Amino acid sequence: MESNKPCCAVRRDQAKQGGTQVQSLSSVQIDHSIRKQMRSNLIRIEGGMFRMGTDATDGFPSDGEGPVREVRLDSFLISPYAVTNADFRAFVDDTGYVTEAERFGWSYVFHLLASEETRARVKDVPQQAPWWLVVEGAYWAKPEGPDSTVDERLNHPVVHVSWNDAEEYCAWSGTRLPSEAEWEYAARGGLQGKTYPWGDLLKQDGKHMCNIWQGKFPVKNNASDGYVGTAPVNAYEPNGYGLYNLSGNVWEWCADWFSPGYHKQTTLSNPLFKEPTERRSMRGGSYLCHRSYCNRYRVAARSGNTPDSSTGNCGFRVAADITIE
């Protein structure tokens, strides 16, 4: 696998127009009733040892997917689903929170998902990833621009949320982002050394198991898996721990800073990369991933993006520590 192909996500600073936030991030307060409700919906993952990472040749050496090593984790809680549009709307309604995409005034929209009218208004695309459009007025509630809505997609994962936005949601709900190690341990669903959450074959008995690109990227998606863009958070079958869509659909932010040397720089017990870098870690791949380009929908695959970046294919799921109430 070539190591020079970038992730199917794109950084905010790759756009010419850039932009600045019009206000600082808010500091939301924990809503204890929401906290209790959120925790009741999380799944307990029992701690233990697992083989993290991969030495397989279908990965990207520059991403630092290996070497494989034995890692120990304490028990933790994690959501079976990515945070939905309905979930995020409840957060915004309760707090009045304004996302970074709204403050910058734009976000990245995949070109095939934007309307003809929206595409005609676009003035900027990143040179390194021209399939992304810089769409003014695109944000979580209008994911393809001002002429779009999430009203019919409330059970789809929220997108156009930055890492900073995800942190604010977690502060409100009394949760946190999972570490990369927790995410991978949960994604494996009890399986050791497998490529995907369900095994080594992309399809099982000819059945699609995740929402990824079907066709020739980035010009033709035949949607044979059922979806061109995002899918509902409970689409496809769950893994062995009852968790959904850990491969494809949307990238999911993790708590760590991203480093290609992660496996050589972190501890073997509850690893978390804390040293600031330019990027925060993301896991899982998205509906834009394809083996010919961004083969990062494997459980060991990893990538990163700047914490202020937002795209139409990145969301998050929440986790929490095991505590005695």
ABEGO torsion letter per residue (X at the ends): XBAABBBABBBAAABAAEEBBABBBBBBBBBAAAAAAAAAABBBBBBEBBBBEBABAABBAAAGAOBBBBBBBBBBBBBABBBBAAAAAAAAAAAGBBBAAAAAGBBBBBAAABBAAAAAABABBBAABAABBBBBGBBAABAAEAABBAAAAAABBBBGBBAAAAAAAAAAAGBBBBBAAAAAAAAAGGBBGBABAAEABABBGGBBABBBBBEBOAABBAGAAGBABBBBAABEBBBAAGBBGABEGBBBBBABBBBAAAAAABBABGBBBABBBABBBBBGEBAABBAAABBAABAABBBBBBAABBBAABBBBBBBBBBBX
